[in-house]
């Protein structure tokens, strides 16, 4: 098994879309009515929005690939989480998704390390992360990198409103 991390380009929009849909469905697919899940995935994770994100100079995406096939990714960009302490130039970790078949191998940490190296060079920037209030594993993961809860918001998928925590690493 040969796992590599590389920066994604707009040419990777289809691959990023495929891994985004696969990992989101794998992790949260049972949480929403099928029609709501499908509409959410189409609006946010289909190739067109992925291409827009990859073309945005404020965004960055790393792919975790096994023999050239995406098995995980990390996407970050300009912060959109509403908080009184947020300022222009802050960065939001939008998604850190790894297929279940590749979890518990340190791959999420490898993606996070690549991201933090980028985030802190040449100057350290404030990191914001939104995480589902019931995802205790993700909360522990981000805490290892200095992220602390500073607020809440609701993440909407169809008629569902999930309580999310706003985490910040100063």
PyMOL CGO cylinders between C-alpha atoms (Angstrom):
from pymol import cmd
from pymol.cgo import CYLINDER

trace = [
    CYLINDER, 0.00, 0.00, 0.00, 1.53, 3.26, -1.17, 0.3, 1, 1, 1, 1, 1, 1,
    CYLINDER, 1.53, 3.26, -1.17, -0.14, 6.31, 0.38, 0.3, 1, 1, 1, 1, 1, 1,
    CYLINDER, -0.14, 6.31, 0.38, 0.85, 9.77, -0.81, 0.3, 1, 1, 1, 1, 1, 1,
    CYLINDER, 0.85, 9.77, -0.81, -0.33, 13.27, 0.08, 0.3, 1, 1, 1, 1, 1, 1,
    CYLINDER, -0.33, 13.27, 0.08, -0.36, 15.96, -2.57, 0.3, 1, 1, 1, 1, 1, 1,
    CYLINDER, -0.36, 15.96, -2.57, -1.97, 19.34, -3.19, 0.3, 1, 1, 1, 1, 1, 1,
    CYLINDER, -1.97, 19.34, -3.19, -5.04, 19.10, -5.39, 0.3, 1, 1, 1, 1, 1, 1,
    CYLINDER, -5.04, 19.10, -5.39, -5.55, 21.25, -8.49, 0.3, 1, 1, 1, 1, 1, 1,
    CYLINDER, -5.55, 21.25, -8.49, -8.73, 22.19, -10.39, 0.3, 1, 1, 1, 1, 1, 1,
    CYLINDER, -8.73, 22.19, -10.39, -8.10, 19.14, -12.59, 0.3, 1, 1, 1, 1, 1, 1,
    CYLINDER, -8.10, 19.14, -12.59, -8.82, 17.02, -9.48, 0.3, 1, 1, 1, 1, 1, 1,
    CYLINDER, -8.82, 17.02, -9.48, -12.41, 18.29, -9.06, 0.3, 1, 1, 1, 1, 1, 1,
    CYLINDER, -12.41, 18.29, -9.06, -13.95, 14.95, -10.05, 0.3, 1, 1, 1, 1, 1, 1,
    CYLINDER, -13.95, 14.95, -10.05, -11.69, 12.99, -7.68, 0.3, 1, 1, 1, 1, 1, 1,
    CYLINDER, -11.69, 12.99, -7.68, -12.33, 15.40, -4.80, 0.3, 1, 1, 1, 1, 1, 1,
    CYLINDER, -12.33, 15.40, -4.80, -16.07, 15.19, -5.47, 0.3, 1, 1, 1, 1, 1, 1,
    CYLINDER, -16.07, 15.19, -5.47, -16.01, 11.39, -5.47, 0.3, 1, 1, 1, 1, 1, 1,
    CYLINDER, -16.01, 11.39, -5.47, -14.11, 11.14, -2.20, 0.3, 1, 1, 1, 1, 1, 1,
    CYLINDER, -14.11, 11.14, -2.20, -16.21, 13.88, -0.59, 0.3, 1, 1, 1, 1, 1, 1,
    CYLINDER, -16.21, 13.88, -0.59, -19.47, 12.11, -1.45, 0.3, 1, 1, 1, 1, 1, 1,
    CYLINDER, -19.47, 12.11, -1.45, -18.14, 8.67, -0.48, 0.3, 1, 1, 1, 1, 1, 1,
    CYLINDER, -18.14, 8.67, -0.48, -16.77, 9.72, 2.90, 0.3, 1, 1, 1, 1, 1, 1,
    CYLINDER, -16.77, 9.72, 2.90, -19.72, 11.95, 3.83, 0.3, 1, 1, 1, 1, 1, 1,
    CYLINDER, -19.72, 11.95, 3.83, -22.20, 9.22, 2.91, 0.3, 1, 1, 1, 1, 1, 1,
    CYLINDER, -22.20, 9.22, 2.91, -20.17, 6.58, 4.74, 0.3, 1, 1, 1, 1, 1, 1,
    CYLINDER, -20.17, 6.58, 4.74, -20.01, 8.69, 7.90, 0.3, 1, 1, 1, 1, 1, 1,
    CYLINDER, -20.01, 8.69, 7.90, -23.31, 10.59, 7.96, 0.3, 1, 1, 1, 1, 1, 1,
    CYLINDER, -23.31, 10.59, 7.96, -25.52, 8.90, 5.34, 0.3, 1, 1, 1, 1, 1, 1,
    CYLINDER, -25.52, 8.90, 5.34, -27.82, 7.29, 7.90, 0.3, 1, 1, 1, 1, 1, 1,
    CYLINDER, -27.82, 7.29, 7.90, -28.36, 10.61, 9.67, 0.3, 1, 1, 1, 1, 1, 1,
    CYLINDER, -28.36, 10.61, 9.67, -30.60, 12.23, 7.05, 0.3, 1, 1, 1, 1, 1, 1,
    CYLINDER, -30.60, 12.23, 7.05, -33.57, 11.35, 4.84, 0.3, 1, 1, 1, 1, 1, 1,
    CYLINDER, -33.57, 11.35, 4.84, -32.22, 10.15, 1.46, 0.3, 1, 1, 1, 1, 1, 1,
    CYLINDER, -32.22, 10.15, 1.46, -33.68, 13.09, -0.50, 0.3, 1, 1, 1, 1, 1, 1,
    CYLINDER, -33.68, 13.09, -0.50, -32.11, 15.62, 1.89, 0.3, 1, 1, 1, 1, 1, 1,
    CYLINDER, -32.11, 15.62, 1.89, -28.76, 13.84, 1.77, 0.3, 1, 1, 1, 1, 1, 1,
    CYLINDER, -28.76, 13.84, 1.77, -28.79, 13.70, -2.04, 0.3, 1, 1, 1, 1, 1, 1,
    CYLINDER, -28.79, 13.70, -2.04, -29.67, 17.41, -2.36, 0.3, 1, 1, 1, 1, 1, 1,
    CYLINDER, -29.67, 17.41, -2.36, -26.94, 18.38, 0.12, 0.3, 1, 1, 1, 1, 1, 1,
    CYLINDER, -26.94, 18.38, 0.12, -24.30, 16.28, -1.64, 0.3, 1, 1, 1, 1, 1, 1,
    CYLINDER, -24.30, 16.28, -1.64, -25.28, 17.63, -5.04, 0.3, 1, 1, 1, 1, 1, 1,
    CYLINDER, -25.28, 17.63, -5.04, -25.18, 21.25, -3.86, 0.3, 1, 1, 1, 1, 1, 1,
    CYLINDER, -25.18, 21.25, -3.86, -21.95, 21.06, -1.88, 0.3, 1, 1, 1, 1, 1, 1,
    CYLINDER, -21.95, 21.06, -1.88, -19.89, 18.07, -3.01, 0.3, 1, 1, 1, 1, 1, 1,
    CYLINDER, -19.89, 18.07, -3.01, -20.59, 17.55, -6.71, 0.3, 1, 1, 1, 1, 1, 1,
    CYLINDER, -20.59, 17.55, -6.71, -17.77, 18.37, -9.17, 0.3, 1, 1, 1, 1, 1, 1,
    CYLINDER, -17.77, 18.37, -9.17, -18.90, 21.96, -9.89, 0.3, 1, 1, 1, 1, 1, 1,
    CYLINDER, -18.90, 21.96, -9.89, -18.60, 23.28, -6.30, 0.3, 1, 1, 1, 1, 1, 1,
    CYLINDER, -18.60, 23.28, -6.30, -15.39, 21.32, -5.84, 0.3, 1, 1, 1, 1, 1, 1,
    CYLINDER, -15.39, 21.32, -5.84, -13.93, 22.93, -8.97, 0.3, 1, 1, 1, 1, 1, 1,
    CYLINDER, -13.93, 22.93, -8.97, -14.93, 26.40, -7.70, 0.3, 1, 1, 1, 1, 1, 1,
    CYLINDER, -14.93, 26.40, -7.70, -13.24, 25.68, -4.40, 0.3, 1, 1, 1, 1, 1, 1,
    CYLINDER, -13.24, 25.68, -4.40, -10.09, 24.39, -6.11, 0.3, 1, 1, 1, 1, 1, 1,
    CYLINDER, -10.09, 24.39, -6.11, -9.96, 27.49, -8.32, 0.3, 1, 1, 1, 1, 1, 1,
    CYLINDER, -9.96, 27.49, -8.32, -10.37, 29.88, -5.36, 0.3, 1, 1, 1, 1, 1, 1,
    CYLINDER, -10.37, 29.88, -5.36, -6.92, 31.29, -4.49, 0.3, 1, 1, 1, 1, 1, 1,
    CYLINDER, -6.92, 31.29, -4.49, -7.96, 31.41, -0.79, 0.3, 1, 1, 1, 1, 1, 1,
    CYLINDER, -7.96, 31.41, -0.79, -8.65, 27.66, -0.74, 0.3, 1, 1, 1, 1, 1, 1,
    CYLINDER, -8.65, 27.66, -0.74, -6.31, 24.71, -0.49, 0.3, 1, 1, 1, 1, 1, 1,
    CYLINDER, -6.31, 24.71, -0.49, -6.98, 20.98, -0.72, 0.3, 1, 1, 1, 1, 1, 1,
    CYLINDER, -6.98, 20.98, -0.72, -4.71, 18.04, 0.00, 0.3, 1, 1, 1, 1, 1, 1,
    CYLINDER, -4.71, 18.04, 0.00, -5.50, 14.59, -1.36, 0.3, 1, 1, 1, 1, 1, 1,
    CYLINDER, -5.50, 14.59, -1.36, -4.52, 11.35, 0.36, 0.3, 1, 1, 1, 1, 1, 1,
    CYLINDER, -4.52, 11.35, 0.36, -4.06, 8.82, -2.43, 0.3, 1, 1, 1, 1, 1, 1,
    CYLINDER, -4.06, 8.82, -2.43, -3.42, 5.12, -2.49, 0.3, 1, 1, 1, 1, 1, 1,
    CYLINDER, -3.42, 5.12, -2.49, -1.85, 4.07, -5.77, 0.3, 1, 1, 1, 1, 1, 1,
    CYLINDER, -1.85, 4.07, -5.77, -3.32, 7.18, -7.43, 0.3, 1, 1, 1, 1, 1, 1,
    CYLINDER, -3.32, 7.18, -7.43, -6.87, 6.73, -6.02, 0.3, 1, 1, 1, 1, 1, 1,
    CYLINDER, -6.87, 6.73, -6.02, -8.20, 9.29, -3.51, 0.3, 1, 1, 1, 1, 1, 1,
    CYLINDER, -8.20, 9.29, -3.51, -8.94, 7.74, -0.10, 0.3, 1, 1, 1, 1, 1, 1,
    CYLINDER, -8.94, 7.74, -0.10, -9.09, 10.95, 1.92, 0.3, 1, 1, 1, 1, 1, 1,
    CYLINDER, -9.09, 10.95, 1.92, -8.68, 14.70, 1.76, 0.3, 1, 1, 1, 1, 1, 1,
    CYLINDER, -8.68, 14.70, 1.76, -8.45, 17.93, 3.69, 0.3, 1, 1, 1, 1, 1, 1,
    CYLINDER, -8.45, 17.93, 3.69, -10.01, 21.15, 2.41, 0.3, 1, 1, 1, 1, 1, 1,
    CYLINDER, -10.01, 21.15, 2.41, -9.44, 24.60, 3.90, 0.3, 1, 1, 1, 1, 1, 1,
    CYLINDER, -9.44, 24.60, 3.90, -10.16, 28.16, 2.94, 0.3, 1, 1, 1, 1, 1, 1,
    CYLINDER, -10.16, 28.16, 2.94, -11.26, 31.57, 4.14, 0.3, 1, 1, 1, 1, 1, 1,
    CYLINDER, -11.26, 31.57, 4.14, -13.12, 31.33, 7.44, 0.3, 1, 1, 1, 1, 1, 1,
    CYLINDER, -13.12, 31.33, 7.44, -16.92, 31.40, 7.14, 0.3, 1, 1, 1, 1, 1, 1,
    CYLINDER, -16.92, 31.40, 7.14, -17.75, 30.49, 10.75, 0.3, 1, 1, 1, 1, 1, 1,
    CYLINDER, -17.75, 30.49, 10.75, -19.53, 33.38, 12.44, 0.3, 1, 1, 1, 1, 1, 1,
    CYLINDER, -19.53, 33.38, 12.44, -17.70, 34.40, 15.59, 0.3, 1, 1, 1, 1, 1, 1,
    CYLINDER, -17.70, 34.40, 15.59, -16.96, 37.80, 17.13, 0.3, 1, 1, 1, 1, 1, 1,
    CYLINDER, -16.96, 37.80, 17.13, -13.21, 37.08, 17.22, 0.3, 1, 1, 1, 1, 1, 1,
    CYLINDER, -13.21, 37.08, 17.22, -12.93, 36.05, 13.56, 0.3, 1, 1, 1, 1, 1, 1,
    CYLINDER, -12.93, 36.05, 13.56, -10.98, 38.42, 11.29, 0.3, 1, 1, 1, 1, 1, 1,
    CYLINDER, -10.98, 38.42, 11.29, -10.01, 38.57, 7.64, 0.3, 1, 1, 1, 1, 1, 1,
    CYLINDER, -10.01, 38.57, 7.64, -7.09, 36.27, 6.98, 0.3, 1, 1, 1, 1, 1, 1,
    CYLINDER, -7.09, 36.27, 6.98, -8.29, 33.57, 9.38, 0.3, 1, 1, 1, 1, 1, 1,
    CYLINDER, -8.29, 33.57, 9.38, -8.50, 30.09, 7.89, 0.3, 1, 1, 1, 1, 1, 1,
    CYLINDER, -8.50, 30.09, 7.89, -11.23, 27.49, 8.28, 0.3, 1, 1, 1, 1, 1, 1,
    CYLINDER, -11.23, 27.49, 8.28, -10.58, 23.78, 8.05, 0.3, 1, 1, 1, 1, 1, 1,
    CYLINDER, -10.58, 23.78, 8.05, -13.66, 22.90, 6.00, 0.3, 1, 1, 1, 1, 1, 1,
    CYLINDER, -13.66, 22.90, 6.00, -13.34, 19.12, 5.73, 0.3, 1, 1, 1, 1, 1, 1,
    CYLINDER, -13.34, 19.12, 5.73, -10.98, 16.37, 6.86, 0.3, 1, 1, 1, 1, 1, 1,
    CYLINDER, -10.98, 16.37, 6.86, -12.41, 13.12, 5.53, 0.3, 1, 1, 1, 1, 1, 1,
    CYLINDER, -12.41, 13.12, 5.53, -10.76, 9.71, 5.27, 0.3, 1, 1, 1, 1, 1, 1,
    CYLINDER, -10.76, 9.71, 5.27, -12.51, 6.55, 4.10, 0.3, 1, 1, 1, 1, 1, 1,
    CYLINDER, -12.51, 6.55, 4.10, -13.33, 4.15, 6.96, 0.3, 1, 1, 1, 1, 1, 1,
    CYLINDER, -13.33, 4.15, 6.96, -11.08, 1.55, 5.34, 0.3, 1, 1, 1, 1, 1, 1,
    CYLINDER, -11.08, 1.55, 5.34, -8.11, 3.90, 5.84, 0.3, 1, 1, 1, 1, 1, 1,
    CYLINDER, -8.11, 3.90, 5.84, -8.90, 5.31, 9.27, 0.3, 1, 1, 1, 1, 1, 1,
    CYLINDER, -8.90, 5.31, 9.27, -6.85, 4.58, 12.40, 0.3, 1, 1, 1, 1, 1, 1,
    CYLINDER, -6.85, 4.58, 12.40, -3.64, 4.51, 10.39, 0.3, 1, 1, 1, 1, 1, 1,
    CYLINDER, -3.64, 4.51, 10.39, -2.47, 8.03, 11.21, 0.3, 1, 1, 1, 1, 1, 1,
    CYLINDER, -2.47, 8.03, 11.21, -3.55, 9.35, 7.81, 0.3, 1, 1, 1, 1, 1, 1,
    CYLINDER, -3.55, 9.35, 7.81, -5.77, 12.09, 9.22, 0.3, 1, 1, 1, 1, 1, 1,
    CYLINDER, -5.77, 12.09, 9.22, -2.82, 13.26, 11.30, 0.3, 1, 1, 1, 1, 1, 1,
    CYLINDER, -2.82, 13.26, 11.30, -0.59, 13.26, 8.21, 0.3, 1, 1, 1, 1, 1, 1,
    CYLINDER, -0.59, 13.26, 8.21, -3.12, 15.43, 6.36, 0.3, 1, 1, 1, 1, 1, 1,
    CYLINDER, -3.12, 15.43, 6.36, -3.40, 17.72, 9.37, 0.3, 1, 1, 1, 1, 1, 1,
    CYLINDER, -3.40, 17.72, 9.37, 0.38, 18.08, 9.65, 0.3, 1, 1, 1, 1, 1, 1,
    CYLINDER, 0.38, 18.08, 9.65, 0.65, 19.03, 5.95, 0.3, 1, 1, 1, 1, 1, 1,
    CYLINDER, 0.65, 19.03, 5.95, -2.12, 21.58, 6.45, 0.3, 1, 1, 1, 1, 1, 1,
    CYLINDER, -2.12, 21.58, 6.45, -0.63, 23.09, 9.62, 0.3, 1, 1, 1, 1, 1, 1,
    CYLINDER, -0.63, 23.09, 9.62, 2.76, 23.42, 7.97, 0.3, 1, 1, 1, 1, 1, 1,
    CYLINDER, 2.76, 23.42, 7.97, 1.07, 25.43, 5.21, 0.3, 1, 1, 1, 1, 1, 1,
    CYLINDER, 1.07, 25.43, 5.21, -1.10, 27.38, 7.69, 0.3, 1, 1, 1, 1, 1, 1,
    CYLINDER, -1.10, 27.38, 7.69, 1.82, 28.47, 9.85, 0.3, 1, 1, 1, 1, 1, 1,
    CYLINDER, 1.82, 28.47, 9.85, 4.16, 29.47, 7.01, 0.3, 1, 1, 1, 1, 1, 1,
    CYLINDER, 4.16, 29.47, 7.01, 5.30, 32.18, 6.68, 0.3, 1, 1, 1, 1, 1, 1,
    CYLINDER, 5.30, 32.18, 6.68, 3.25, 33.48, 9.66, 0.3, 1, 1, 1, 1, 1, 1,
    CYLINDER, 3.25, 33.48, 9.66, 0.95, 31.61, 12.00, 0.3, 1, 1, 1, 1, 1, 1,
    CYLINDER, 0.95, 31.61, 12.00, -2.73, 32.24, 11.25, 0.3, 1, 1, 1, 1, 1, 1,
    CYLINDER, -2.73, 32.24, 11.25, -5.81, 31.56, 13.35, 0.3, 1, 1, 1, 1, 1, 1,
    CYLINDER, -5.81, 31.56, 13.35, -7.52, 28.28, 12.54, 0.3, 1, 1, 1, 1, 1, 1,
    CYLINDER, -7.52, 28.28, 12.54, -11.28, 27.74, 12.82, 0.3, 1, 1, 1, 1, 1, 1,
    CYLINDER, -11.28, 27.74, 12.82, -13.04, 24.37, 12.64, 0.3, 1, 1, 1, 1, 1, 1,
    CYLINDER, -13.04, 24.37, 12.64, -16.72, 23.41, 12.79, 0.3, 1, 1, 1, 1, 1, 1,
    CYLINDER, -16.72, 23.41, 12.79, -17.31, 19.95, 14.23, 0.3, 1, 1, 1, 1, 1, 1,
    CYLINDER, -17.31, 19.95, 14.23, -20.50, 18.03, 14.97, 0.3, 1, 1, 1, 1, 1, 1,
    CYLINDER, -20.50, 18.03, 14.97, -21.28, 18.16, 18.69, 0.3, 1, 1, 1, 1, 1, 1,
    CYLINDER, -21.28, 18.16, 18.69, -21.67, 14.37, 18.78, 0.3, 1, 1, 1, 1, 1, 1,
    CYLINDER, -21.67, 14.37, 18.78, -18.40, 13.58, 16.98, 0.3, 1, 1, 1, 1, 1, 1,
    CYLINDER, -18.40, 13.58, 16.98, -16.27, 13.05, 20.07, 0.3, 1, 1, 1, 1, 1, 1,
    CYLINDER, -16.27, 13.05, 20.07, -13.43, 11.45, 18.12, 0.3, 1, 1, 1, 1, 1, 1,
    CYLINDER, -13.43, 11.45, 18.12, -13.04, 14.51, 15.89, 0.3, 1, 1, 1, 1, 1, 1,
    CYLINDER, -13.04, 14.51, 15.89, -13.20, 16.80, 18.92, 0.3, 1, 1, 1, 1, 1, 1,
    CYLINDER, -13.20, 16.80, 18.92, -10.37, 14.85, 20.60, 0.3, 1, 1, 1, 1, 1, 1,
    CYLINDER, -10.37, 14.85, 20.60, -8.38, 14.90, 17.34, 0.3, 1, 1, 1, 1, 1, 1,
    CYLINDER, -8.38, 14.90, 17.34, -8.60, 18.69, 16.98, 0.3, 1, 1, 1, 1, 1, 1,
    CYLINDER, -8.60, 18.69, 16.98, -7.87, 19.23, 20.69, 0.3, 1, 1, 1, 1, 1, 1,
    CYLINDER, -7.87, 19.23, 20.69, -4.50, 17.51, 20.14, 0.3, 1, 1, 1, 1, 1, 1,
    CYLINDER, -4.50, 17.51, 20.14, -3.69, 20.38, 17.78, 0.3, 1, 1, 1, 1, 1, 1,
    CYLINDER, -3.69, 20.38, 17.78, -4.66, 23.11, 20.26, 0.3, 1, 1, 1, 1, 1, 1,
    CYLINDER, -4.66, 23.11, 20.26, -8.24, 23.71, 19.10, 0.3, 1, 1, 1, 1, 1, 1,
    CYLINDER, -8.24, 23.71, 19.10, -10.74, 24.71, 21.80, 0.3, 1, 1, 1, 1, 1, 1,
    CYLINDER, -10.74, 24.71, 21.80, -14.49, 25.24, 21.64, 0.3, 1, 1, 1, 1, 1, 1,
    CYLINDER, -14.49, 25.24, 21.64, -15.45, 28.91, 21.45, 0.3, 1, 1, 1, 1, 1, 1,
    CYLINDER, -15.45, 28.91, 21.45, -19.02, 28.78, 20.12, 0.3, 1, 1, 1, 1, 1, 1,
    CYLINDER, -19.02, 28.78, 20.12, -21.82, 26.85, 18.44, 0.3, 1, 1, 1, 1, 1, 1,
    CYLINDER, -21.82, 26.85, 18.44, -23.92, 27.00, 15.29, 0.3, 1, 1, 1, 1, 1, 1,
    CYLINDER, -23.92, 27.00, 15.29, -26.39, 24.83, 13.38, 0.3, 1, 1, 1, 1, 1, 1,
    CYLINDER, -26.39, 24.83, 13.38, -25.37, 22.80, 10.34, 0.3, 1, 1, 1, 1, 1, 1,
    CYLINDER, -25.37, 22.80, 10.34, -28.37, 22.38, 8.05, 0.3, 1, 1, 1, 1, 1, 1,
    CYLINDER, -28.37, 22.38, 8.05, -29.04, 19.39, 5.81, 0.3, 1, 1, 1, 1, 1, 1,
    CYLINDER, -29.04, 19.39, 5.81, -32.60, 19.54, 4.46, 0.3, 1, 1, 1, 1, 1, 1,
    CYLINDER, -32.60, 19.54, 4.46, -34.90, 19.78, 7.45, 0.3, 1, 1, 1, 1, 1, 1,
    CYLINDER, -34.90, 19.78, 7.45, -32.19, 18.62, 9.88, 0.3, 1, 1, 1, 1, 1, 1,
    CYLINDER, -32.19, 18.62, 9.88, -30.32, 21.09, 12.07, 0.3, 1, 1, 1, 1, 1, 1,
    CYLINDER, -30.32, 21.09, 12.07, -27.26, 19.57, 13.72, 0.3, 1, 1, 1, 1, 1, 1,
    CYLINDER, -27.26, 19.57, 13.72, -25.59, 21.32, 16.63, 0.3, 1, 1, 1, 1, 1, 1,
    CYLINDER, -25.59, 21.32, 16.63, -21.99, 22.05, 15.69, 0.3, 1, 1, 1, 1, 1, 1,
    CYLINDER, -21.99, 22.05, 15.69, -19.16, 23.34, 17.84, 0.3, 1, 1, 1, 1, 1, 1,
    CYLINDER, -19.16, 23.34, 17.84, -16.93, 26.16, 16.64, 0.3, 1, 1, 1, 1, 1, 1,
    CYLINDER, -16.93, 26.16, 16.64, -13.33, 25.35, 17.51, 0.3, 1, 1, 1, 1, 1, 1,
    CYLINDER, -13.33, 25.35, 17.51, -10.41, 27.76, 17.29, 0.3, 1, 1, 1, 1, 1, 1,
    CYLINDER, -10.41, 27.76, 17.29, -6.66, 27.38, 17.41, 0.3, 1, 1, 1, 1, 1, 1,
    CYLINDER, -6.66, 27.38, 17.41, -5.21, 30.82, 18.08, 0.3, 1, 1, 1, 1, 1, 1,
]
cmd.load_cgo(trace, "trace")
